[in-house]
Amino acid sequence: EAGVAQSPRYKIIEKRQSVAFWCNPISGHATLYWYQQILGQGPKLLIQFQNNGVVDDSQLPKDRFSAERLKGVDSTLKIQPAKLEDSAVYLCASSTRTSGRETDTQYFGPGTRLTVL
Amino acid sequence: QKEVEQNSGPLSVPEGAIASLNCTYSDRVSQSFFWYRQYSGKSPELIMSIYSNGDKEDGRFTAQLNKASQYVSLLIRDSQPSDSATYLCAVSLFSGGYNKLIFGAGTRLAVHP
């Protein structure tokens, strides 16, 4: 079974530029997550999709970050304009469970390391 | 108060010893608890999940949960240098009909030969 795919693996941009990340979840996984992991910290959930609908984006800085999941499969996360503090690893994860109290296992992709200069 | 707290470490143990990693959480209604291992420059990978009070064993790993004390721990027996990594504790938060994971900052474990 193929894992979660992400691209690019690394990206270096200057502040105020824009950047986009792509994620392809494990086939059949209904739930997709984007996390931001700053060096020395744990992953922080930015947005959670259930199929192609957003169920949680409470920690997404909506003035600069946007995400979409067209057709309930692939997803893109965009930052425009980038700030220095956006330097982090952006992790995509997916899981099978659609809802309910039980938490399903999340499988993480390799991440995209973003450096903003 | 942070929702999930872990000692950042590093926790240094000799090869063959037991490593004990601890985590406390603030949300009393959390139902699911996870330990992820993250090697430097890699993404997190799940090593243990636990849902009920008590111990859960899987090979050299034992997860312990005490909901009354809001405490979850991970024991690694016969620690190996390959166990050197950051261990992330994650706790589920049920909100709006969906679960989301809240991660601690992680504890860095160093196993020396």
Interface residues (C-beta under 8 A of the other chain):
Chain A: Y33 G40 Q41 G42 P43 K44 L45 Q48 Q50 V55 D56 L91 R97 S99 G100 R101 E102 T103 T105 Q106 Y107 F108 G109 P110 G111
Chain B: V4 S8 Q31 S32 F34 K42 S43 P44 E45 L46 S49 Y51 L88 A90 S92 F94 S95 G96 G97 Y98 N99 K100 L101 I102 F103 G104 A105 G106
